[in-house]
Amino acid sequence: MPFYSAFSFFRFARIMRIMRFARAFRFVRLIGFIGKAQHYLHGFLKTNGFIYLIWTSLSILILSATLYSLAEGVSWGNSLWWALTTATTVGYGDISPHTVVGKIAAILLMIVGIGFIGSLTSTLTTFFTQKNNGSSLDKIYNKLEQMENENIELKRKMDYLEKRLKK
């Protein structure tokens, strides 16, 4: 066939179609990964009721930023920046409250920020230790229950044999 080498380009195009098809499989794997990550995230947020702490901390952060903005006469954007730096205990010192309401908001944010960081640490610890120990404990309990059932069965058989030997 004289045109055989001229049509070799179309083989390259076939390979490109296969490569596009392979990209679809990567996308499917990404969806699976997102689902797995979402499962772990829900489990993490339920550990120690951490989701409630997040919502409470966010509402106190917004409330304190609003109080600071109104009391100090600062824009809400700057007061939100101040609230975030205060709650995370960074506190650059470039913005500080001068009124009593602003100082009360700062005290509230410091307590909430330190409490949030401590709770985050304990939630992470609990999440990872429960994940590993939960399945191990279940296996141990199941094995123990199986051994107890075997012991009960052996005792029944022993009693039966003893009765037969006495007759």
N, C-alpha and C positions, 0 to 999 in steps of 0.2 A: 504494500500500500504506500503510494508516494506521499500521501498527506498525513501519515501517521505522526511524524514529528511536529506537524503544525497543530495537531489536536492535543498535544501533551499539556498545553496550558489549561485545558478544561479539567484535567486531573488535579491540578493545583487548586482550582476553584472547589472541587469536591472536598479536598482536605480542609479548606476554609469553612465549608458548611459544617463539617464534623466538629471543628473547633468552636463554632457558635453553639452547637448542640451541647458541647462539654461545658460551656459557660452557664447554660441553664442548670446543669447539675450543681455547679458551685452555688448558684442562687438558692437552690433547694436546700443545700447543706447550710447556707446562711440562715434560712428560715428555721431549720431545725435547731441551730445554735441559739437563735433568738428565743425560741420557745423554751429551751432548756434554761437559758439565763433568766427568763421571766419566771420560771418555776422556782429557781433558787432565790430570786429577788423577793417573791411573795413569801417564801419561807423565812427569809431574813427579816422582812418587815414585821412578820407576826411573832418573831422571837422576842420575848420579854415585853410585848406590846409596844415595840419600837415605833410603829407607825403613828401611834397616839402621841408619843413624845415629839416626833417630827412636826405634826400639825400644831401641837401646843407651842413648841419653840418658834415656829414660823409666825403664828399669830401674835406671840409676845414680841417678836422682832418687829413686826409691822406696827403694832401698837406703840412700842417704844420709839420707833422712828417718827411716827406721827406726833406723839407727845413732844419729842425733842424739836421737831420742825415748828410746831405751834408755839412752844415755850421760848425757844431761842430765836425765832424769826429767820430760820434757815430754810433753803429750798428742800423739798422732800427728797430729791435725789441725793443731796449732800447728807441729809439726816439718815437716809438708808445706808449710805456708805459708813457713816459714823456708827450706826447700830451694828452693822456686820463686823467692823473691826473691833468694836467693844465686845460683842458676843464671842468672837473667836479668840479673845484675849490678846490680840495683836496690839490694838490701841496705839497708833502712831504718835499721838499727842498733839497733832496739828489741829485737831478739833476737840474741844472739851466743853462740857456744859458749864454754864455760869449761874443758871437759875436753880431753884430748889426742885422744880418739876423735872428739869433736865438731869439733875444729879440722881434723883430717885429712879428715873428711867435707866440711867447708867448702872446703878446698883442692881436693878432687876436684870438687866442684860448680862452683867458679869456673872451673877448667880446662875442664870439660865444657861449661859455659854459653857461654864465649867461643868454644870450638871449634865449638859448634852454630851460633851466630850467624854465624860466618865461613863455615861450610859451607852454611848456608841462603842466604847472599848469593851464593856461587859457584854453587850449584845453580840459583838463579833466573837468573843471568846465562847459564849454559850452556843452560838450557831455552829461553830466548827467542832466543838466538843460533842454536842448532841448528835451531829451528823455522823460522826464516827462511832460513838458509843451506843447510839440507839440501836443500830442493826446488830452490833456485837452482843448487847444485852438480850435482845430478842432471841438470838441464836442460842445463847446460854440458857435462857428460860425454857425454850423449846426442847433443848437436849435434856435438861433436868426433868421436865415433865415426861419425856419419853422414858427416861431411866426409872422414874417412879412408877409408871405404868408397867414396865417390865418387871419391877420388883413385886408389884401386886400380883401379876400373873404367875410369877415364880412361887410366891407364897401360896396361891391357890393350888398349884400343882403339887407342892410339897405336902399341903394338908390332905389332898386327895390321896397321895401315895402313902402317907402315914395311916390313913383310915383303912386303906386296902391291906396294909401289912398287919394291922391289928386284928383283922378278921381272920 
